Amino acid sequence: MRDIPIHYQIACVILTALFIWSFSIAREPRGWRRLFQSMFSKSETFSVNKNKVIDEALKRYGIVVAMSILVVDVTCFVLGVTDRKREQMRHLTPEQRETMNEINKVKSNTGVSPLP
């Protein structure tokens, strides 16, 4: 993790925690709904059908939200891992890039792995 910049590391930790939390809500919406209702809702209105609808909506949208967070988390991780290489490529001159592309083409044609 030493090669990954700190801002990518922090973002990955936060996004992973958000993913786990949102996925746990989507997996067991009843417990989370009950917790929310006990803290913020008035106890006089109780409807089994309304609670089922809420649970189904939490499950449906919770999975979408959790998977979206996971995609952003993986993207952030990949950006962090490739940050050093992308920074090196930014500082190349056009001639150096062309030379590197030609070397990679020759190596890919001969079966030798291209430059990293």
mmCIF file of the C-alpha atoms, coordinates in Angstrom:
data_MODEL
# 
_entry.id   MODEL 
# 
loop_
_atom_site.group_PDB 
_atom_site.id 
_atom_site.type_symbol 
_atom_site.label_atom_id 
_atom_site.label_alt_id 
_atom_site.label_comp_id 
_atom_site.label_asym_id 
_atom_site.label_entity_id 
_atom_site.label_seq_id 
_atom_site.pdbx_PDB_ins_code 
_atom_site.Cartn_x 
_atom_site.Cartn_y 
_atom_site.Cartn_z 
_atom_site.occupancy 
_atom_site.B_iso_or_equiv 
_atom_site.pdbx_formal_charge 
_atom_site.auth_seq_id 
_atom_site.auth_comp_id 
_atom_site.auth_asym_id 
_atom_site.auth_atom_id 
_atom_site.pdbx_PDB_model_num 
ATOM 1   C CA . MET A 1 1   ? 0.000   0.000   0.000   1.00 0.00 ? 1   MET A CA 1 
ATOM 2   C CA . ARG A 1 2   ? 3.035   2.247   0.210   1.00 0.00 ? 2   ARG A CA 1 
ATOM 3   C CA . ASP A 1 3   ? 2.960   2.943   -3.526  1.00 0.00 ? 3   ASP A CA 1 
ATOM 4   C CA . ILE A 1 4   ? -0.671  4.056   -3.513  1.00 0.00 ? 4   ILE A CA 1 
ATOM 5   C CA . PRO A 1 5   ? -1.130  7.771   -2.703  1.00 0.00 ? 5   PRO A CA 1 
ATOM 6   C CA . ILE A 1 6   ? -2.817  8.489   0.620   1.00 0.00 ? 6   ILE A CA 1 
ATOM 7   C CA . HIS A 1 7   ? -5.905  10.144  -0.867  1.00 0.00 ? 7   HIS A CA 1 
ATOM 8   C CA . TYR A 1 8   ? -6.674  6.970   -2.848  1.00 0.00 ? 8   TYR A CA 1 
ATOM 9   C CA . GLN A 1 9   ? -6.147  4.869   0.275   1.00 0.00 ? 9   GLN A CA 1 
ATOM 10  C CA . ILE A 1 10  ? -8.530  7.009   2.331   1.00 0.00 ? 10  ILE A CA 1 
ATOM 11  C CA . ALA A 1 11  ? -11.145 6.957   -0.429  1.00 0.00 ? 11  ALA A CA 1 
ATOM 12  C CA . CYS A 1 12  ? -10.895 3.171   -0.725  1.00 0.00 ? 12  CYS A CA 1 
ATOM 13  C CA . VAL A 1 13  ? -11.341 2.669   3.026   1.00 0.00 ? 13  VAL A CA 1 
ATOM 14  C CA . ILE A 1 14  ? -14.367 4.976   3.154   1.00 0.00 ? 14  ILE A CA 1 
ATOM 15  C CA . LEU A 1 15  ? -15.946 3.463   0.037   1.00 0.00 ? 15  LEU A CA 1 
ATOM 16  C CA . THR A 1 16  ? -15.392 -0.073  1.310   1.00 0.00 ? 16  THR A CA 1 
ATOM 17  C CA . ALA A 1 17  ? -17.076 0.798   4.607   1.00 0.00 ? 17  ALA A CA 1 
ATOM 18  C CA . LEU A 1 18  ? -20.003 2.391   2.737   1.00 0.00 ? 18  LEU A CA 1 
ATOM 19  C CA . PHE A 1 19  ? -20.304 -0.678  0.526   1.00 0.00 ? 19  PHE A CA 1 
ATOM 20  C CA . ILE A 1 20  ? -20.396 -3.062  3.490   1.00 0.00 ? 20  ILE A CA 1 
ATOM 21  C CA . TRP A 1 21  ? -22.967 -0.902  5.284   1.00 0.00 ? 21  TRP A CA 1 
ATOM 22  C CA . SER A 1 22  ? -25.247 -0.482  2.249   1.00 0.00 ? 22  SER A CA 1 
ATOM 23  C CA . PHE A 1 23  ? -24.960 -4.166  1.382   1.00 0.00 ? 23  PHE A CA 1 
ATOM 24  C CA . SER A 1 24  ? -25.906 -5.170  4.929   1.00 0.00 ? 24  SER A CA 1 
ATOM 25  C CA . ILE A 1 25  ? -28.959 -2.894  4.733   1.00 0.00 ? 25  ILE A CA 1 
ATOM 26  C CA . ALA A 1 26  ? -29.962 -4.449  1.411   1.00 0.00 ? 26  ALA A CA 1 
ATOM 27  C CA . ARG A 1 27  ? -29.466 -7.963  2.781   1.00 0.00 ? 27  ARG A CA 1 
ATOM 28  C CA . GLU A 1 28  ? -31.541 -7.493  5.935   1.00 0.00 ? 28  GLU A CA 1 
ATOM 29  C CA . PRO A 1 29  ? -33.807 -4.473  5.433   1.00 0.00 ? 29  PRO A CA 1 
ATOM 30  C CA . ARG A 1 30  ? -36.280 -5.428  8.165   1.00 0.00 ? 30  ARG A CA 1 
ATOM 31  C CA . GLY A 1 31  ? -33.867 -4.864  11.033  1.00 0.00 ? 31  GLY A CA 1 
ATOM 32  C CA . TRP A 1 32  ? -32.658 -1.564  9.652   1.00 0.00 ? 32  TRP A CA 1 
ATOM 33  C CA . ARG A 1 33  ? -36.233 -0.392  8.984   1.00 0.00 ? 33  ARG A CA 1 
ATOM 34  C CA . ARG A 1 34  ? -37.236 -1.279  12.547  1.00 0.00 ? 34  ARG A CA 1 
ATOM 35  C CA . LEU A 1 35  ? -34.228 0.574   13.942  1.00 0.00 ? 35  LEU A CA 1 
ATOM 36  C CA . PHE A 1 36  ? -35.054 3.654   11.857  1.00 0.00 ? 36  PHE A CA 1 
ATOM 37  C CA . GLN A 1 37  ? -38.738 3.514   12.791  1.00 0.00 ? 37  GLN A CA 1 
ATOM 38  C CA . SER A 1 38  ? -37.965 3.131   16.487  1.00 0.00 ? 38  SER A CA 1 
ATOM 39  C CA . MET A 1 39  ? -35.714 6.173   16.401  1.00 0.00 ? 39  MET A CA 1 
ATOM 40  C CA . PHE A 1 40  ? -37.569 8.559   14.092  1.00 0.00 ? 40  PHE A CA 1 
ATOM 41  C CA . SER A 1 41  ? -41.099 7.346   13.378  1.00 0.00 ? 41  SER A CA 1 
ATOM 42  C CA . LYS A 1 42  ? -44.282 7.740   15.373  1.00 0.00 ? 42  LYS A CA 1 
ATOM 43  C CA . SER A 1 43  ? -45.443 4.419   16.811  1.00 0.00 ? 43  SER A CA 1 
ATOM 44  C CA . GLU A 1 44  ? -49.166 5.083   16.322  1.00 0.00 ? 44  GLU A CA 1 
ATOM 45  C CA . THR A 1 45  ? -49.239 4.244   12.593  1.00 0.00 ? 45  THR A CA 1 
ATOM 46  C CA . PHE A 1 46  ? -48.515 0.566   11.991  1.00 0.00 ? 46  PHE A CA 1 
ATOM 47  C CA . SER A 1 47  ? -49.190 -1.111  8.670   1.00 0.00 ? 47  SER A CA 1 
ATOM 48  C CA . VAL A 1 48  ? -47.854 -4.544  7.740   1.00 0.00 ? 48  VAL A CA 1 
ATOM 49  C CA . ASN A 1 49  ? -48.306 -3.870  4.030   1.00 0.00 ? 49  ASN A CA 1 
ATOM 50  C CA . LYS A 1 50  ? -46.540 -0.528  4.234   1.00 0.00 ? 50  LYS A CA 1 
ATOM 51  C CA . ASN A 1 51  ? -43.635 -2.139  6.075   1.00 0.00 ? 51  ASN A CA 1 
ATOM 52  C CA . LYS A 1 52  ? -43.365 -4.885  3.434   1.00 0.00 ? 52  LYS A CA 1 
ATOM 53  C CA . VAL A 1 53  ? -43.282 -2.282  0.685   1.00 0.00 ? 53  VAL A CA 1 
ATOM 54  C CA . ILE A 1 54  ? -40.541 -0.404  2.534   1.00 0.00 ? 54  ILE A CA 1 
ATOM 55  C CA . ASP A 1 55  ? -38.534 -3.614  3.008   1.00 0.00 ? 55  ASP A CA 1 
ATOM 56  C CA . GLU A 1 56  ? -38.829 -4.509  -0.682  1.00 0.00 ? 56  GLU A CA 1 
ATOM 57  C CA . ALA A 1 57  ? -37.787 -1.019  -1.752  1.00 0.00 ? 57  ALA A CA 1 
ATOM 58  C CA . LEU A 1 58  ? -34.796 -1.094  0.603   1.00 0.00 ? 58  LEU A CA 1 
ATOM 59  C CA . LYS A 1 59  ? -33.748 -4.433  -0.833  1.00 0.00 ? 59  LYS A CA 1 
ATOM 60  C CA . ARG A 1 60  ? -34.216 -3.373  -4.462  1.00 0.00 ? 60  ARG A CA 1 
ATOM 61  C CA . TYR A 1 61  ? -32.502 0.005   -4.265  1.00 0.00 ? 61  TYR A CA 1 
ATOM 62  C CA . GLY A 1 62  ? -29.987 -1.061  -1.626  1.00 0.00 ? 62  GLY A CA 1 
ATOM 63  C CA . ILE A 1 63  ? -28.393 -3.607  -3.953  1.00 0.00 ? 63  ILE A CA 1 
ATOM 64  C CA . VAL A 1 64  ? -28.134 -1.031  -6.744  1.00 0.00 ? 64  VAL A CA 1 
ATOM 65  C CA . VAL A 1 65  ? -26.552 1.505   -4.393  1.00 0.00 ? 65  VAL A CA 1 
ATOM 66  C CA . ALA A 1 66  ? -24.179 -1.081  -2.916  1.00 0.00 ? 66  ALA A CA 1 
ATOM 67  C CA . MET A 1 67  ? -23.007 -2.268  -6.333  1.00 0.00 ? 67  MET A CA 1 
ATOM 68  C CA . SER A 1 68  ? -22.538 1.319   -7.522  1.00 0.00 ? 68  SER A CA 1 
ATOM 69  C CA . ILE A 1 69  ? -20.372 2.044   -4.488  1.00 0.00 ? 69  ILE A CA 1 
ATOM 70  C CA . LEU A 1 70  ? -18.404 -1.145  -5.166  1.00 0.00 ? 70  LEU A CA 1 
ATOM 71  C CA . VAL A 1 71  ? -17.733 -0.079  -8.780  1.00 0.00 ? 71  VAL A CA 1 
ATOM 72  C CA . VAL A 1 72  ? -16.499 3.328   -7.608  1.00 0.00 ? 72  VAL A CA 1 
ATOM 73  C CA . ASP A 1 73  ? -14.373 1.628   -4.932  1.00 0.00 ? 73  ASP A CA 1 
ATOM 74  C CA . VAL A 1 74  ? -12.695 -0.699  -7.432  1.00 0.00 ? 74  VAL A CA 1 
ATOM 75  C CA . THR A 1 75  ? -12.164 2.191   -9.852  1.00 0.00 ? 75  THR A CA 1 
ATOM 76  C CA . CYS A 1 76  ? -10.523 4.222   -7.094  1.00 0.00 ? 76  CYS A CA 1 
ATOM 77  C CA . PHE A 1 77  ? -8.283  1.282   -6.196  1.00 0.00 ? 77  PHE A CA 1 
ATOM 78  C CA . VAL A 1 78  ? -7.198  0.784   -9.818  1.00 0.00 ? 78  VAL A CA 1 
ATOM 79  C CA . LEU A 1 79  ? -6.507  4.501   -10.192 1.00 0.00 ? 79  LEU A CA 1 
ATOM 80  C CA . GLY A 1 80  ? -4.402  4.386   -7.032  1.00 0.00 ? 80  GLY A CA 1 
ATOM 81  C CA . VAL A 1 81  ? -2.408  1.366   -8.180  1.00 0.00 ? 81  VAL A CA 1 
ATOM 82  C CA . THR A 1 82  ? -1.749  2.847   -11.620 1.00 0.00 ? 82  THR A CA 1 
ATOM 83  C CA . ASP A 1 83  ? -1.059  6.391   -10.385 1.00 0.00 ? 83  ASP A CA 1 
ATOM 84  C CA . ARG A 1 84  ? 2.723   6.115   -10.470 1.00 0.00 ? 84  ARG A CA 1 
ATOM 85  C CA . LYS A 1 85  ? 2.762   4.685   -14.019 1.00 0.00 ? 85  LYS A CA 1 
ATOM 86  C CA . ARG A 1 86  ? 0.300   7.294   -15.286 1.00 0.00 ? 86  ARG A CA 1 
ATOM 87  C CA . GLU A 1 87  ? 2.471   10.041  -13.768 1.00 0.00 ? 87  GLU A CA 1 
ATOM 88  C CA . GLN A 1 88  ? 5.546   8.658   -15.544 1.00 0.00 ? 88  GLN A CA 1 
ATOM 89  C CA . MET A 1 89  ? 3.683   8.552   -18.857 1.00 0.00 ? 89  MET A CA 1 
ATOM 90  C CA . ARG A 1 90  ? 2.585   12.181  -18.471 1.00 0.00 ? 90  ARG A CA 1 
ATOM 91  C CA . HIS A 1 91  ? 6.188   13.378  -18.390 1.00 0.00 ? 91  HIS A CA 1 
ATOM 92  C CA . LEU A 1 92  ? 7.271   11.617  -21.581 1.00 0.00 ? 92  LEU A CA 1 
ATOM 93  C CA . THR A 1 93  ? 7.983   13.686  -24.654 1.00 0.00 ? 93  THR A CA 1 
ATOM 94  C CA . PRO A 1 94  ? 6.105   12.819  -27.853 1.00 0.00 ? 94  PRO A CA 1 
ATOM 95  C CA . GLU A 1 95  ? 9.283   11.261  -29.275 1.00 0.00 ? 95  GLU A CA 1 
ATOM 96  C CA . GLN A 1 96  ? 9.712   9.045   -26.206 1.00 0.00 ? 96  GLN A CA 1 
ATOM 97  C CA . ARG A 1 97  ? 6.087   7.935   -26.453 1.00 0.00 ? 97  ARG A CA 1 
ATOM 98  C CA . GLU A 1 98  ? 6.460   7.077   -30.129 1.00 0.00 ? 98  GLU A CA 1 
ATOM 99  C CA . THR A 1 99  ? 9.636   5.097   -29.420 1.00 0.00 ? 99  THR A CA 1 
ATOM 100 C CA . MET A 1 100 ? 7.915   3.243   -26.592 1.00 0.00 ? 100 MET A CA 1 
ATOM 101 C CA . ASN A 1 101 ? 4.920   2.436   -28.816 1.00 0.00 ? 101 ASN A CA 1 
ATOM 102 C CA . GLU A 1 102 ? 7.201   1.077   -31.549 1.00 0.00 ? 102 GLU A CA 1 
ATOM 103 C CA . ILE A 1 103 ? 9.117   -1.091  -29.056 1.00 0.00 ? 103 ILE A CA 1 
ATOM 104 C CA . ASN A 1 104 ? 5.827   -2.456  -27.670 1.00 0.00 ? 104 ASN A CA 1 
ATOM 105 C CA . LYS A 1 105 ? 4.575   -3.244  -31.200 1.00 0.00 ? 105 LYS A CA 1 
ATOM 106 C CA . VAL A 1 106 ? 7.765   -5.125  -32.083 1.00 0.00 ? 106 VAL A CA 1 
ATOM 107 C CA . LYS A 1 107 ? 7.737   -7.055  -28.834 1.00 0.00 ? 107 LYS A CA 1 
ATOM 108 C CA . SER A 1 108 ? 4.068   -7.972  -29.196 1.00 0.00 ? 108 SER A CA 1 
ATOM 109 C CA . ASN A 1 109 ? 4.724   -9.262  -32.743 1.00 0.00 ? 109 ASN A CA 1 
ATOM 110 C CA . THR A 1 110 ? 7.664   -11.407 -31.602 1.00 0.00 ? 110 THR A CA 1 
ATOM 111 C CA . GLY A 1 111 ? 5.829   -12.819 -28.568 1.00 0.00 ? 111 GLY A CA 1 
ATOM 112 C CA . VAL A 1 112 ? 7.992   -11.051 -25.970 1.00 0.00 ? 112 VAL A CA 1 
ATOM 113 C CA . SER A 1 113 ? 6.046   -9.252  -23.270 1.00 0.00 ? 113 SER A CA 1 
ATOM 114 C CA . PRO A 1 114 ? 5.823   -5.481  -23.900 1.00 0.00 ? 114 PRO A CA 1 
ATOM 115 C CA . LEU A 1 115 ? 7.443   -2.853  -21.717 1.00 0.00 ? 115 LEU A CA 1 
ATOM 116 C CA . PRO A 1 116 ? 5.694   -2.290  -18.401 1.00 0.00 ? 116 PRO A CA 1 
# 
